[in-house]
Amino acid sequence: MIELIQEYGPAFLYHDGAGLSGVAMTLWLFVLSIVLGFLISIPLAIARVSPHFWLRWPVEFYTYVFRGTPLYIQLLICYTGLYGLEMVRDSALLNQFFRNALNCTVLAFVLNTCAYTVEIFAGAIRNIPQGEIEAARAYGLYGWRLNLYVVIPAALRRSIPAYSNELILMLHATSLAFTATIADILKVARDANAATFMTFEAFGIAAILYMLLSFVLVGLFRLAERRWMSFLSPSRA
């Protein structure tokens, strides 16, 4: 165990000799995926609850497809499937993009987490009390102003518990990046296991690292809930 840590500790925590360490690569994939997924999901969530069918249906179809298929298959399609299309290979821009394993991995992660996040935010929007909407309209807020100043902030607050679960699942899902030969935590653990045959120790270290990252994430969301969801707690006399 000590020998494994001495030999592969830098690859797990500091560097892999050529680039980012396993932890750094995992965090990079996680942060980039959730930030892009979050930014894209907000306008899509507004469209998801729109009364206009032509605006709501495409988003509903997108979320149904990506929530109804495994992330592993989505990653394989982005990593190897799309590059097999002639139109992708003939396009200089698409060819360059899909030849990069990191680009394909991030694309799959963003599309997947965005689909779940859209449904979380859309559910939170539907649960906003009608009185809040009516009060905002009484102050003259309509259209994009109503969404920007009332609907979106209220929905984001109410969706914190559900969204925290999605982020933890997304953190764990980054372990699939090894499929695209990305040197994340699991890839380093697999390399250590292949070289030393210390299966329990190698994957045990990976499990501990994922658990510690999840613990930090849970703690941050607990603080966020206390800060931004206190208005939903029953008032004390």
C-alpha positions, 0 to 999 in steps of 0.5 A: 500500500505504501509503495503504491502511494509513493509511486502513484500518489503524484499521478493521483494528486499532483501530476501524471508526468505529462499534464494534470493529476487524476484529481485535477482532471476529474475536477476540470471535467466536473466543473467545466461540464456543470458550468456549461450545462447550468448556463445552457439549462436556464433558457431551456428550462424556461422553454420547457415550461412554455405554453407554446408547443413549438417551443416546449416540444424540442426541449422535452424531446431532448431531455427525454432522449438524454435521460432515457439513454445511459451516459456511457452510450452517449460518451461512446457516440460522441467519442467514436460514433460521430467521427464515423460520419462522413460529414464530420470527417469532411468538415475541418472544424468538426474533424478537429473537434471530434478528434480530441478525446477531451472535447468529446468527453466534455460534450457528452457530459454537458449534454447529459447533465444539462438534460437533467438540470433542465427538468430540475429547474423546470419542476422548480419553476412550476412549483413557484407559488402563483402569488409571487408571479401575480405580485411581480406582475402587479409591479409591472414585470412581464416577459423576460423581466419577470423571468430574469428578476423573479422566476429564475432566482426563485426557481434556482433557490428551490432547486438547490436540494435536487440540483445538489444530487445531480452534481454529486451524480455528475461527479461520480459519472466523470469516472467514465472518462477513462473510456476516452483515455482521459487520465482522471482518477479512475484511469490512474487507478486502473494504470496502478492496478495493471502495473502492481496488481494491487486491485483493492489498494488502487481502486480503494484510493480512487474510492476514497478520493471520490468520497472526499470530493463528494463530502466537500460538495455536500458541505458546500450545498448544505451552506447554500441551503442555509443561506438561500433557502431559509425563507422556506423554513417555518417561522418560529414564534 
